[in-house]
């Protein structure tokens, strides 16, 4: 079954002023669509064309050698972005609560320490990539990945990710990636992060 771009769960302008409408339109409709189109093309005719994207990314080495790079980049782009739209919400921001808040405090010392570590991962990701909060099997960790690499391929479960490709912020923030990452906290959908944490913990 061919992959499809999921509909955006809110209006393009819903995340203003933190993430602008023009960026959301290009990011969702153009960039994500291109990843889907190229992933589908790479998988067509292989035994994996009906597999879930999660299964594919967890088993990249099982793909034909000539397909691995295209699927890593474009399948990863599809998976990462499908999560990214859900990580954001016009009703987002604030701080996590409950078990997730306790886990963050336990792993990083405080919510502010976690935010600083996450921002650092995003700012210092050289070139294009992502900053992540993941569950690594034993607990929470902050990491970053280049390009569209997915934490799934490293045996980790992504709980929150910030896209630090220039296409995610350049129209509004130009080269000010730190400012974009500061604004990101205003639209984080902590309910989604908590749901993913509960499933992984």
HELIX and SHEET records of a PDB file:
HELIX    1   1 UNK A   21  UNK A   25  1                                   5    
HELIX    2   2 UNK A   26  UNK A   32  3                                   7    
HELIX    3   3 UNK A   33  UNK A   43  1                                  11    
HELIX    4   4 UNK A   53  UNK A   58  1                                   6    
HELIX    5   5 UNK A   60  UNK A   62  5                                   3    
HELIX    6   6 UNK A   65  UNK A   70  1                                   6    
HELIX    7   7 UNK A   71  UNK A   75  3                                   5    
HELIX    8   8 UNK A   76  UNK A   87  1                                  12    
HELIX    9   9 UNK A   98  UNK A  108  1                                  11    
HELIX   10  10 UNK A  111  UNK A  123  1                                  13    
HELIX   11  11 UNK A  151  UNK A  154  5                                   4    
HELIX   12  12 UNK A  166  UNK A  168  5                                   3    
HELIX   13  13 UNK A  170  UNK A  173  1                                   4    
HELIX   14  14 UNK A  177  UNK A  184  1                                   8    
HELIX   15  15 UNK A  185  UNK A  187  5                                   3    
HELIX   16  16 UNK A  190  UNK A  200  1                                  11    
SHEET    1   A 3 UNK A 140  UNK A 146  0                                        
SHEET    2   A 3 UNK A 129  UNK A 135 -1                                        
SHEET    3   A 3 UNK A 157  UNK A 163 -1                                        
END                                                                             
